[in-house]
Structures are given as structure tokens and as C-alpha cells.
């Protein structure tokens, strides 16, 4: 037997109950007095039109049109959620977990929505070679925040979209997994993780990208609660049923992953060093047109060199090229903000503007 919800669809008050027992009044903007009535029916009876003449104490002349009894929900199809865990489990069955908890980098590359990847071609080629290996074909990118680990994966996705990869990984999809969203609900974490792995196995054309890999692969750092996520992933990785690219900071690798012998036999480490100042200038040159279009300014070569050099000397707690790109972006935003009357003109941004923005940032930091 299932529970059902009875509700008037033309917002007229329903003051009686079918079984004379449980009833609950609700109030909202449209239904000032409406009654939700709980009854028990057979699932085979839904949907069922009710005979208004059978309501005790009510005249048939009231004309409550559209009163429908549905098994397990209201006339609008709302699920009666008395058991929260059971309802969440049913919803998970009907949802493609890869679409809900992942971002398809390859599809974004085909649509031209990924930013340009400047430099790092040697690292991109090395990761592609690792993906084509027979064993230990799961690259683990090790580098500090801001050195461009995600940009390397985006570059691989762009090459796959362009068909510029070996035959072994042609047609593959690189999907970035949102780990925090995946483990958001404590009661269904393990179930969702197992179903997601099963989806990857069935598709046979997906490469998972796990940023912050220590959070899901580390034995001592496990945000999945009581669930040992590593023990769920390792069998699939060892049998070749799952392929992934991990990204982790140097500290995270040393603390949580370095001593795991089984994990080291599955992943091939790829160190991602911080680019030099000259390499950062080349990266900024490649990104210049994108930021010029956004801010309606023109960056001189000297301003890009200043952004790379100043950020390298003054922000010791961050890493190139990310901190240089941030300084370049801030300088363009500041010039456009303070000269809003000259929106029709393309402003020339010099090294002076970069230096001035740097002084502002240092002032606020200190």
C-alpha cells in the first residue's frame, strides 16, 4: 500500500478528509486555506478521479474541478517524501552521475569554450604518452596551486577535440569530477561513488580528471566520511576498468600519497614546475588578446614583462603564471574602472599602470 496526497488544483478550500483522520493545513501566497489529506490506496488505483458526491458534509454544487488522486504524489507530480533516504536513492538511479557531478572538458573544447593553452607543450605530450601506456597509465600531476595543472588537462582535451592525439585515446572524453559535490550528502556517498565508477566502466571512453586527488585517494585524508574511497577506486584502476588523471599539490602528495605503495604502482607521477619569468611572459603574450577584448585596453609588451617580474618578486606565497595573470587582469580592470568616460577609446596600458596596481595590492595585503 502506498500513501497518496489529495489536493485541490483550483485553489478552493477542502475542509473534509476522506478517512476522517490525518489532515494538515498549509498556507502560502495562493492557497489561504487548503487541506492536504493522507489516505492509503492501492498503487493500481492511480491516477483515479474522485466522485465529489462521496465527500461527507459537502454539496456537489461546490464544483471542485480537477481533484485527482495520484499514487505517491500530488496532482502536480510532487513526491511525498516521508522517507528521505529512500527518495534520494531513487533520484540517484534516474540521474546520470557523470553529467551531474562532472564537467566535460572535451565537449567544451569542441565548443571553443576553453581558454588558450600557451606553452607547457612538453608536459602535455608527456601526459598523453602516459595515457597511452599499457601499465601505470594514470598520470598524477604534482605541482603547487597556480602553476597550470588544470591548463595542461585542458590542453589535452583540446588536442583530443582536434584529433591531434594517438589512436589509443582518440574519441576519449576528459571529465573533471567535482569531488566536493559528489560527497555532499553523507548518507549516499558510497553508493554514488560506486555508481559513478560503474558508469565510467560501461562507457569505456572516459578519462576522469580528479583535482585535489589526495581528498579521494589518500588513506589518511578522506572526505567521504566513513567510506574508504581509495578502496573503491583502486580495484577499478588496477584492472584497467578506469583511467584517470590526478592533480595534487606537492605537500598533499608527500603527506597522503607518497607512502602508498599500491597507489604508486597505479599512477605515474608527472611533476609540474613553476614556469620561469620568461616563460610567463610568453604565456601572457598568448592571453593578451583575450584580456584586451574583455577590458577594451591595449597591453604593451613592457606591461606584460612588468606583470611577470613584479608578481614574481612581490608575491612569494603564490606561483607563476597564475599570480602574473591576476596582476595583468587587475591592471586592465583598474584602468577601465577609473576612465569610464572614455569607453569609446581603446586605452593603452603601460608598465606604469601595472606598477600602480601592484602598489595598491601590496598596500591592502599588508
C-alpha positions, 0 to 999 in steps of 0.5 A, a space after each residue: 500500500 502506498 500513501 497518496 496526497 489529495 489536493 485541490 488544483 483550483 485553489 478552493 478550500 477542502 475542509 473534509 478528509 476522506 478517512 476522517 483522520 490525518 489532515 494538515 493545513 498549509 498556507 502560502 501566497 495562493 492557497 489561504 486555506 487548503 487541506 492536504 489529506 493522507 489516505 492509503 490506496 492501492 498503487 493500481 488505483 492511480 491516477 483515479 478521479 474522485 466522485 465529489 458526491 462521496 465527500 461527507 458534509 459537502 454539496 456537489 454544487 461546490 464544483 471542485 474541478 480537477 481533484 485527482 488522486 495520484 499514487 505517491 504524489 500530488 496532482 502536480 507530480 510532487 513526491 511525498 517524501 516521508 522517507 528521505 533516504 529512500 527518495 534520494 536513492 531513487 533520484 540517484 538511479 534516474 540521474 546520470 552521475 557523470 553529467 551531474 557531478 562532472 564537467 566535460 572538458 572535451 565537449 567544451 573544447 569542441 565548443 571553443 569554450 576553453 581558454 588558450 593553452 600557451 606553452 607547457 607543450 612538453 608536459 602535455 605530450 608527456 601526459 598523453 604518452 602516459 595515457 597511452 601506456 599499457 601499465 601505470 597509465 594514470 598520470 598524477 600531476 604534482 605541482 603547487 596551486 597556480 602553476 597550470 595543472 588544470 591548463 595542461 588537462 585542458 590542453 589535452 582535451 583540446 588536442 583530443 577535440 582536434 584529433 591531434 592525439 594517438 589512436 589509443 585515446 582518440 574519441 576519449 572524453 576528459 571529465 573533471 569530477 567535482 569531488 566536493 559535490 559528489 560527497 555532499 550528502 553523507 548518507 549516499 556517498 558510497 553508493 554514488 561513488 560506486 555508481 559513478 565508477 560503474 558508469 565510467 566502466 560501461 562507457 569505456 571512453 572516459 578519462 576522469 580528471 580528479 583535482 585535489 586527488 589526495 581528498 579521494 585517494 589518500 588513506 589518511 585524508 578522506 572526505 567521504 566520511 566513513 567510506 574508504 574511497 581509495 578502496 573503491 577506486 583502486 580495484 577499478 584502476 588496477 584492472 584497467 576498468 578506469 583511467 584517470 588523471 590526478 592533480 595534487 599539490 606537492 605537500 598533499 602528495 608527500 603527506 597522503 600519497 607518497 607512502 602508498 605503495 599500491 597507489 604508486 604502482 597505479 599512477 605515474 607521477 608527472 611533476 609540474 614546475 613553476 614556469 620561469 619569468 620568461 616563460 610567463 611572459 610568453 604565456 601572457 603574450 598568448 592571453 593578451 588578446 583575450 584580456 584586451 577584448 574583455 577590458 577594451 585596453 591595449 597591453 604593451 609588451 613592457 606591461 606584460 614583462 612588468 606583470 611577470 617580474 613584479 608578481 614574481 618578486 612581490 608575491 612569494 606565497 603564490 606561483 607563476 603564471 597564475 599570480 602574473 595573470 591576476 596582476 595583468 587582469 587587475 591592471 586592465 580592470 583598474 584602468 577601465 574602472 577609473 576612465 569610464 568616460 572614455 569607453 569609446 577609446 581603446 586605452 593603452 596600458 603601460 608598465 606604469 599602470 601595472 606598477 600602480 596596481 601592484 602598489 595598491 595590492 601590496 598596500 591592502 595585503 599588508 
